[in-house]
């Protein structure tokens, strides 16, 4: 039998065919240096014997020389060593920052008085300026605002449980003087502490019920801002829901001017492109407020998963707590918990019903395409 030999390749090494790494969606994360994939996999480069995290700033390797591994252990078992530049076998920079801020949060929560900024920065080993910026980027709040929100949550819990005086609740929460708390009580509770403890006694809350494409809608406002936007099928049930929250408050039907506020909310539900910018009376724990602020950063027409929100807050293992904060939200639409979905994109629980959640998302998606 005659054999034909290709003299152009005879005696020469022939490059291996291109590896399928280019068809792996994770390869795009390496090309983009996407920090969202840090810790989810590593890539190893055959020509250097090194494995890296997806965000490694080193020069990109050729796809044919790259192998993807789920863990550092798998890469090391295959004979690769960790990159000295991106250090994939150590905590990611984002995780280190989150851990640093988490320690500061615990320090604030456990202190009788709010620690000074320079003291917190010194414990973290960074400058006060850098610490302030880092803390806000992770939590969405400044250290002082976080401390105030935490102490406010302790006051709310003590007043709601009863069995203690208003003054005791204020001092037990870490306020050095009751006057300092009373100066900000409307911002913290939406009313005076005594009124809050008495179920809103003496507090004036105006409300009105209207109709929109999603059914009945109730909008309520305290002296500070909108404290409730409720959706449902039964207007009377919405009013009872508001009464249960503040059973002793003075609930007053809105006048013509208040009806304009309700119309603005209804208009946003019907036409998301109009936008909605209202002063809000957000009453919740420090963590809940962080979640709600993060939700307000999700653009109309887009969604984020509970895990993504948790990661943005620097607490990647708190997806369930994020879901709990969404469930505790009483200000529909303005705090857009309907934009939070499961990791697979499926719609999960919604305080006002899955169908309303789907309708809101579809309306926002249509508005975004226009």
Protein Blocks (a to p, Z undefined) as FASTA:
>chain_A
ZZdddfklgopacdddddfklmpmklmmmmnopaklgojaccddfklopacdfklcbdcd
dfklpccdfbfklmmmnopacdfklommbccfklmmmmmmmmmmmmmmmpmbdcdfklmm
mmnopafklmmmmmmmmnopafklmmmmmmmmmmmmmmmngoiafklmmmmnopabfklm
mmmmmmmnopafklmmnnoghiacdddddddfkbpadddddfkbcfbdcddfblklmmmm
mmmmmmmbccddddfklmmmmmmmmmmmmmmmnopaddddddddfklmmmmmmmmmpcgh
iacdfklmmmmnopaklmmmmmmmmmmpcbghjlccklpccfkopacddfkojklmmmmm
mmmmmmmmZZ
